[in-house]
């Protein structure tokens, strides 16, 4: 069963989270620069005369598709690396994924998201085919 | 050409370049403060005047402003097409430089003044209407006003009003015209509900720097000679810009943080305030002028925002209010010790000068506001001042010019 993690994190935590994921063997991911708001509410910016509020803040969304058995470990890595303890640390969403297809080879499902040196290989759960 | 002075001529040639540079500086000063879908439009509004007035001034603008006087109100058509404007000095206008150089120097003022007004209507004006407004405003407001204040025989000049480099003609006129135009065109869609963040504060900071450099040509050049008055004007200019920048920084710090945008806004306000006074006051007086100008404009912006008026880039608060104070301050601090061709102000025992200064300021306010209001209303009723809703939402860069600043 494949899952998709959509993690909304602080802009300045992208490096730490990416490193932590790399550490456990999650290399494949993509990121989107987004704007949004949550309980944090916004920030105050200085204008020409006095201040004003901005409520849509820049955040980073990380997208990862992986096998269900690697989910908890990956979430733990994101939590450890992305957390500051202040409001605005973000959220993690998990979705079921219907199907994954690697365009180059036509592989489907679990095979499509495996690659040499990935999290399964690190855990000794099998080796991605060398191609 | 017995009176021609090469030192004066060389200095004024340099000043032409310095003052010309202020319009690109202003374009970027404004361009940084709008949303990114309107930066090209905003730059274009200012740059347009380099082209438009570059032609208008040659054809008839200079003649209306500085042609031989008709009844104290307007210049004759003697200098149309720069006819009779040659290499020989004109004793009325800097008797030691070529008349053509004076005309060119004044052209740069005629270019930047209407560009100042554009801050009132950025992000929503229809370009065609703006072009018509620009030519009408220059012809109906700037040219007569320049004649009244600076033209030989102009009625405000004859009353003894002192305006060294354009407190009335440039800054009060632009500020009150901006106010009138903003009232007619109305606020940007969504104004007051969504924050309209500046797209590029570094552009604004760079623009302010170019403006300060250019202002040396603007004010010190208005001595029309390379002499002690020019040096005094330069010192006063620098001092007022510095003092207002410092005070503004402190005001914004008290409200939260020492804002970058605030610092450079304060500098421009100080420079605008000292403009009418620059060739008549001591550097210490300029220090007071700048320091007082900052809170006046700072709280004028606050007042404008509270009233819900979208005079978008605060031309009224920063130029109109600052230079109104500058005109009053000229009536307080002016001294013949700095400029024998000037006058003594109230603090030197001449209260009459203060009255004349206030009169000149009020005349400029009423005249520029009224004519702008009528012209803007007429254009609005006929061809419409505003871009339509879709054009405004897409942004004027794409809808007005078919281009975008960033791909």
Interface residues (C-beta under 8 A of the other chain):
Chain A: X44 X45 X46 X47 X48 X49 X50 X51 X52 X53 X54
Chain B: X195 X197 X251 X252 X255 X256 X257 X259 X261 X262 X265 X298 X299 X301 X302 X305 X314
